[in-house]
Amino acid sequence: MEQLQALAPLWSLAASIVAVLLAALVFGRTGRVSATTAAIGAAVTAYICYSGFTSRAGSFAGMSPDASKPMLVVDQFSYFFIFLSSAFLLLIIGMWWIGQWSAQPGSMSSADDAPEYFTLLLGSAFGMALMVCTTNLLMIVLAVESASLPSYGLAGFRKKNRLSAEASMKYVLFGAVTSAMMIYGASLLYGQYHTLDLAKIGAEISTGGASVLMGTAIIAFLAGVAFKVSAVPFHFWCPDVFEGASIEITTWLSVASKAAGLGLMLRVISVLTSSTASPAVLATVSQAVAIMAAVTCTVGNFSAFWQTNLKRLLAFSSIAHAGYMLMAVAILWRPTLNEAGAVHPAFSAIVAYTLVYVLMNLGAFGIVAMVGWATGKETLDGFAGLGWRNPLLGVVMTICLFSLVGLPPFGGFVAKYYLLVALFEAKLYWLIFVAVFNTLISLYYYARVAYAMYFVSSDEPPIRTPALGRLAVVACALGIVLTGTLYAGGLIGFAENRSRDLYRVVQPTATAAIFPSPDAARAEARGSLGD
């Protein structure tokens, strides 16, 4: 019973999917019913997770390299990421409502398709929730696929839009290739170490040492995760999908997909590095991830230079930010827990960066959506004179842009500063140079948008926006300012607490599992036969 209670967020999302489909059968195919049902499911899930990592702080624990470890683990760390995705899902549903009220072509194609739309959206959220709850090779593959397959349909949901169909096709093709690589890597790891449990694989690596086969397997396996965070060279799908998909789905993929991928990375790293793996293996993987991070940053920022479509510009911006977060991941391929039990700053940096990134991206994409709905344009031309045509949107967009650069006094500066501190402590000075250099590059194309808003004249009339949309983006801007000023310390403290949960000792009653790992099942079967 305790295991079922611990899995309440996953049950809530699964029940929401069924509820949306049943509501369509009972009440008809109306967008209002489907959206309300999905919103209730997302709100319940967010409430469960919020209660989990606040009032039940002592009941949940992190990870231990136990051979009988279940395939799904629910702790405060996973609760935080599921809460983040559920709360963000509520905002995406709000964007859908605003788009329908505005009756603009940038939103979903038809309210008649709402049951399928919200079923796919909830299915994607369910897969992402699974991603941050597992340390088993098989479950990781299933979780990534559960998150990816609905996303393919969402990217091409505007059936009469050519760009949407093209985006979905490219997304499917790139996803199929990376999925094949991931499954191939998992099969190599299983074939070599005869277990699906990551902790046991880490222990085997520490005793058996490095090999070409092992390195190939790990790189192939991590390709699937790199695809979710749009890291180079698995990023080619990102700009086309962001441009072709509806603005709600673009916003969803830009944040939720990356957050789930990073959560999975942290989960995997915390297991493998807790088993005293070979220093040579860790150093090799750390170097590879560091190079990928540097290339991802540079490619994302330079590609954004020539973009005039705001959705494509923010797509390449999201690739660059994935590179920044991967820099912290590169630090973590080494023992991260010191004698005092403190968490390595890189863990906290990723959690803090993710939290601020949600606010920055939601605010920026929300304004792009409202400008697009009002003017029919998602390009720099549509933003000409925005600071005078709608001063509120101009100020909020400027805050989001400067925070994306990493300028004070905004949350983006605090998150990036904490990242640079972690890199300095790890003595990765060349990555600090890459991060600072790319920050200067990004200042140019973000400033282009700000310049267009205030220094390019426009004869277009003032932009009118829905009150709910204005409230949402103002809330994002307020969060960005507060996390960079009054609550900067609170942001870091919160991130450290969520990261520390990865290392707490697991209590038998605090660990949730849908079914035990194959290794544990075989051991139990052998014990029964022996009796």
C-alpha positions, 0 to 999 in steps of 0.5 A: 500500500505504501508503494502505491501511495508513493507512486501517486503522481504517476497514478494521477497522470495515468488517471487523467489520460483515461479521464480525458478520453472518458469525458469525450465519450460522455460529454462530447468532443468539446475543448472546454471539457477536455481542457478542464479535465486535463487541468484538474489532473495536472493540478492534482498531480502538482499538489501531490508532489508539492505535499511530497517534498514539503510536508513529507520531507523525512519520508522520502529518500534518494538512492543506494546501490542495492541489488534489490533496488526496484525499477522505479524510485520516487523521492523528493528529487523526482517529486520536484521534477514531476511538480515542475512539469505538472505546474508547467502543464497547467500553464500550457493548458492556460495558453491553449485557452487563451489561444482558443479565446483569441481565435488565432491560427497560431494555436491548436487547429480545432477544439474538436481535436481537444481530446486527442490533443490533451491525451497526447499532452498528458501522455508526454508528461507521464513519460517525462515523469517516468524518466526522473523516477528510474535507474533501470536500463529497461525502464529508462528506454521505456520512459524515454519512448513514452515521452517521445511518441506523444511528442511526435504527434503533438508536433504535427497536430496542426494537420493543415499546416505544412510546417507542422507536418514537416516538423513532425516528420523530422522529429520522428526520424531523428527520434527513431535514430536516437532510440535505436542508438539508445536501445543498442547501447542498453543491449551492449551494457546488458550483454556485458554486465548481465544486469539492467540495474545501473548501480550494479553496472557501475560496480562492475565497471569499477572492478572490470575497468574501461573497455572500448565496448563499454565506452561505445555502449555508454555513449550510444545509451546517452544519445537518447538523453542527449536527444531529449535535451537537444544537445549537439549533434542530436539537435537538428530536429529542434529549430524546425519542430519549434517553428512548425509546432503550435506555440503551446507545444513549442513552449512545452518541448522547450522546457519540459523535455529538457527538464526531464532529460536533465533529471534523468541525467542526474539520476543516472550519474548519482547512481554510477558515481556512487559505486566508486567507478573507475577514475579513468572511466569517469574522466573519459566520460567527463571529458566527452560530456564537457566537449559536447557541452562546449560545442552545443553552446557554441553551435546554438548561439552562433546559429541564433545569430541570423534568425529573424523568426522568434520561435527559431531564435528561441529554439537555438537559444534553448540549445545553447542553454542545454550546453550550459547545463551540460557543463555542470553535468560534465563535472558530475562524472566523478565522486560528488559526495564529500566526507561531510555529506555535502552535495556538489555545487554542480547538482544544485546549479543544474536544479537552480538553472532549470527552475529559472529557465522555466520562468525565462522561457515561459515568459519569452514564449508567452509574449511571442504567442500573444504577439503572434495571435495579435499580429499574425507575425512571429518574426522580428518585424512583428516585434517592431515598436512593441515597447511603445505599442504595448509597454507592459509586454516590452518590459517583460520581454526585456527582463526575460531576454536579459535574464537569458543572457545572464545579466544582473539583477535577474535569476538567470545571472544567479543561476549562471554565476552558480554554474561558473562557481561549480566549474571553477571549483572543478578546475575546468577553466577552459569551460568557464572561458567557453561559457563567458564567450558564449554569453557575450555572443548571446548578448548580440541576438537577444539585444537585436530583439530588444532593439527592435522593440524600442528603436525600430518604428512601426505604423502598426496599431497598439497590441491588445492582449488577454488579461490572463496572458498578461498576468502569466507573463508578469508573474514570470517576470516577477519570479525572474527578478525575485530569484535574482535579488531578494530570494537568490539565497532561497533559490540556491538553498532550495536547489541544494535541498532537492539535490541532496535528496539523491544521496539520502539512504533509502528506507524500505518503506520509502521506495516505490516500485511498480514491479521489482527489478529483474535481478531482484526477481531472479534472486527471490526465485532462487531463494524460494527454490532453495527453501 
